[in-house]
């Protein structure tokens, strides 16, 4: 039976955590996009390939070897796929209009998300190593990233 990507409880994970595929160039670009629009560092990032990322992925039922989704922890719940992306974008200055996309049924939003996710390495590329944040960006990442 395919997994349903509804929000799940995540009380043990920090508020504002974004778990992402650290070797995916599209995902790393997403991280840089959010950081540039989040000067207060409301969101903190963790690559799924790090030891802490693998532990968080296990708590959320994500496969760290072949991640199918990013994850966002918000108000004690983990959001996945398009829900996570919409929640982050809608909270950024100038991007509030994105919340209108919630009117599209989750199944259809996730179908679109999946088309991009399944082809992300082929289209955008991948790297052998997770991005290492500079000293200036380190506050946007969980310690030990």
HELIX and SHEET records of a PDB file:
HELIX    1   1 UNK A   25  UNK A   36  1                                  12    
HELIX    2   2 UNK A   51  UNK A   60  1                                  10    
HELIX    3   3 UNK A   81  UNK A   91  1                                  11    
HELIX    4   4 UNK A   96  UNK A  103  5                                   8    
HELIX    5   5 UNK A  106  UNK A  124  1                                  19    
HELIX    6   6 UNK A  138  UNK A  140  5                                   3    
SHEET    1   A 5 UNK A   8  UNK A   9  0                                        
SHEET    2   A 5 UNK A  77  UNK A  80 -1                                        
SHEET    3   A 5 UNK A  71  UNK A  74 -1                                        
SHEET    4   A 5 UNK A  17  UNK A  20 -1                                        
SHEET    5   A 5 UNK A  44  UNK A  47  1                                        
END                                                                             
